Amino acid sequence: MNANHESWKGFIKKRREDYNLSEEDSKLVDLIKKETVKYNADNISRTIAYQEYFLRQNEIEWSFLASMVSRNAGYNMTDLESKIFINGLNVKQRKQLFMTYERANWIIFLDAFPQLLLFEYSKINRKPLFYLLKYFSVSSFMEIEWEKYWTDRDKKRLVYSLIINEQNMIERPVIQNEFFKNEVFNSLAFKLQEQFKLSYVIFPSSNGELYGLAVYQFENLTKRIQIGKQLYSILFHDDLTNGFIDFAKQINHTGSRSDYEGLVGIESSNNPKLRDVYPVIPHKRTVEDDWYANSEILKEWYENEEVINGDSFKQSFLIKQELLGSMLKLKSIFQ
């Protein structure tokens, strides 16, 4: 696999050096940049953009995965403004956690959405336009993978590649960032959440069922990639996919857990709607080298991950939510 990628690296490098940007391409780059900025405003706009793209281009399954994970990011954000979290964490702690979710998701969207749009415009023009990815600072890794997908249409490999890329994208600016390491990942609240596996990504279904996974070892790159592949296996399980898509179509994303709680028979957490409690956050992109230039693609990153949720998932999720609430109450007592 690595040898294959090394040969593609040479091809991509030569292609980038030889290509001159035409006026038509320049206009397309500007258009995609404007669209990306427009939809990268907040969690709501990102979620909608990913979902609408999938409904237009349903072969790009990663986009639906991104939309459903983005819904969960919204739930986690508004959790921080719920009564339990307000009582359990101080303003600074809640703001830092919010910025961790917000920054990571902003970075991923800034990188991923131009890729999605370039594929769409490549289909319209009936020719690959992935040489333009460099104008969005997208890794050469994904230029290789999109070129491969254009030829072989291996949907699962493309999903895995996008998961690998997004997790490498946030590794330095978020996971290894000194501010987030010191203020968030080394905090007692985060370590307890990791220890007891209290963080979940959940996928509601239109038939009232609930599926998903506990998310832990968040600081481990390979573990994050593994979890991404496992979530994909749930979301695109033959017996479940239509229920998830129907839910997404029927329920407008507000960021509040009330979007799904009534549907799946869970007592309301009374989370606020995201835009009622959070303003649009301005971001600046830090200058980052191509992560792929000095990285090795591990074989295990492309190994299949299959997860089958049992009937007990909802019960497990509810128990952990109660445990999290109890721990936050105890923390507030000792503050």
Buried (B, 14 or more C-beta within 10 A) or exposed (E): EEEEBEEBBEEBEEBEEEEEEEEEBEEBBEEBBEBBEEBBBBBBBBBBBBBEBBBEBEEBBBBBBBBBBBBBBBBBBBBBBBEBBBBBBEEEBBEBBBBBBBBBBBBBBBBBBBBBBBBBBBBEEEEBBBBBBBBBBBBBBBBBBBBBBBEEEEBBBBBBBBBBBBBBBBBBBBBEBEEBEEBBBEBEBBEBBBEBBBBBBBBBBBEBBBBBBBBBEBBEBEBBBBBBBBBBBBBBBEEBBEBBBEBBEEBEBBBBBBBBBEBBEBEEBEBBBBBEBBEEEEEEEEEBEBBBEEBEBBEEBBEEBEBEBEEEBBEBBEEBBEBBBEBBEEBBEEE
